[in-house]
Amino acid sequence: MSLFHPHSCSNSFISVSTDCGANPTADTNSSNDLCFKDSKQRIKKMFNQIELSVSSYDTAWVAMVPSPTSHRNPCFPACLNWLLDNQLPNGSWGPCRPHPLLIKDTLSSTLACVLALRRWGVGEEHMTKGLRFIESHFGSASDESQLTPIGFDIIFSGMVEYAKDLNLNLPLRSTDIDALFHKRDLQLRRENSKGREAYLAYVSEGIGKHQDWEMVMKYQRKNGSLFNSPSATAATLSHLPNSGCLHYLTALLDKFENAVPTLHPFHVFPRLCMVETVESLGIGQHFREEITSVLDETYRCWLQGEEEIFLDLPTCALAFRILRVNGYDVSSEALAGFAEEHFFNSLGGYLKDLDAVIELFRASQMIIHPNEQLLEKHISWTSHFLKQELSNTSKCAYKHKQNIMQKVNDALEFPHYASLERLVYRRNIVNYDVDDTRMLKSSYSSLSIGNKDFLRLAVEDFNACQSVYHEELKQLERWVREKRLDKLKFARQKLAYCYFSAAATLCSPQLSDARLTWAKNGVLTTVVDDFFDVGGSEDELLNLIQLVEKHDLDVSIACCSEEVEIIYSALDNTISEIGEKAIAWQGRNIKTHVSEIWLDLLRSMLQEAQWSKEKAVPTVNEYMRNGYISFALGPIILPALYFVGPRLSEAVVKSGEYSLLFRHVSTCGRLLNDIHSFKRESMEGKLNAVSLHIIHGTNSVTEDHVNQELKHLIEERRRELHRLVLQKNDSIVPRQCKELFWKMNKVLHLFYMKDDGFTSHEMANAVKAVIHEPILVDQL
């Protein structure tokens, strides 16, 4: 880790040319390629070198610590010299990059620095300039639109009181000082709780001589610090000699030499943030080696129980989620300390730390074991809390509060099981903040958390992939016309949606064969479904099945109608094409397997057609045994598995794990479809899972009751599917292949989130966002 400092801060951030990669239609590909490579190299270096802004506020408090051998001398004179060398031209000390919303932070930092200089009787001119700045900007201290440092009302008024003890005349009116003390007294008189106690310990420097320092020591960590806060630790050491505090600050200065950050240690969280950032922006494939290194190191820290993870909710929740998603064996019991009652008795709970609650909410969705009731409880209280906060601040006019509310809204609206990668990437790119300044008792920023290189690389990658998708869709449109599928009047024309579901999940340009296979079979399953549902007679349905079974007949003689001939020709051609393409990926022709997949689907659809014609009422179990196949995911998912990379042996394809993955995702899809189509199908006289549960249930069984039962079953199957996807031990299906089942699950949950996705206006907009509309940097 390294610090960057105010005087050099404009040069401490990586310099990036303003036109590099900014326009997807740049004049030369070579220029874009060079910028792309440069951004990648800079990001790779950042994984190994975490940079954190210096805190003049915390450095000032460390500078105020007296020597243990002589209270007339500073313990850390290098910090005092740093203050003298780093005053800004306007007389202030504060954020590396001045911002109009950070005036409170600057006021607090400047007053702390003036107090440190006064404490040791140096820098008279510096103090004069600092006091002049405080006087001219003091009105911002009561401005609610400002970003407010944690504990500002207590700390700033406490420093004003300390200034009196040092006989330092502040250029403030007595009425303004009285107003400060009144706000502080209101905070100090708030209800007693453990959360409030932790908060008062955290802002100890603002309470000063009135603090209960023995109480504060209850919060000392193994590294000797109070809350990993240099300022709180320094204030404690100034009032209460303690070897642990002294060791922490000494080690801090040994590491950073003459200035300190506002938080230390700060190693695990920013590196996890980098993993989260590159993954959520869609550029993770460029940093696989770096990501693996971070995950392995984080897992080692997890197993060793390091405080940096387990005493900080955002870090613990983020580590748990990322490790579990990547197949590491981490127990949810690690999150037990953040139960609702514990959280609200903590510092984060007292401060209503929304970022922390969002992280816990997202982490708690990673349920993969049937007995993880702890995560269920976390989901319940965190979602309730976030919804309440969203409601309370829905009309907030301040942009910095709107940003966090947007995060809350996205977390609630897009659960992990209904988030398609390309939509997530686009949303995160558009909302990405290259200057992600965060606030504790003073503001801080890190190139690892907010950086233009992340954004430029993500925009360039997104637009490059989109151009590939656009060409593939044109190719598919030609294929539909060549196969005359557009001539089938009974069939829904859903090519764009079918391709969208592939492009939104199978993102890499190298997966073109998988996307085209997925999309073509998606179109064909829609056509066949409509043919069996409304377009074909019983003779035509039987004729189509016989053709696929024998697949070597003369179609001009064997087809009983033009519709059958069009459908069969398209099916036969596509099956043959997939079989031949697979030779390059698998070293063998898979035509026989793809034919079997299609025959299973056609026979299951025929069974449903016969039930409907005979007005038969199957049992629920009979319906579901047939229905998970007739839902028609087989031809879409299973052939595509052959084009994602790993070779699939016959043993894998015939394994119980492979079958179970398919059954779970197909069952989820069938039940989601039946819940949403129940009313329409009932009016058409068709049976589905909902109506059969009502028919075979008691008289008291209602549609609402059945829907709740089926939603619970969907949730169980979804979680079991997720467990199988993440499972490493005793798994023979490659992870890349298992991911396809989970990706299809996401497609289904998004399509059926509100209604039938095929008729959703929102889905049409999503298709445009993924395939047709490039991201322009000047829009961000």
Disulfide bonds with the S-S distance in Angstrom:
Cys20-Cys35 1.81
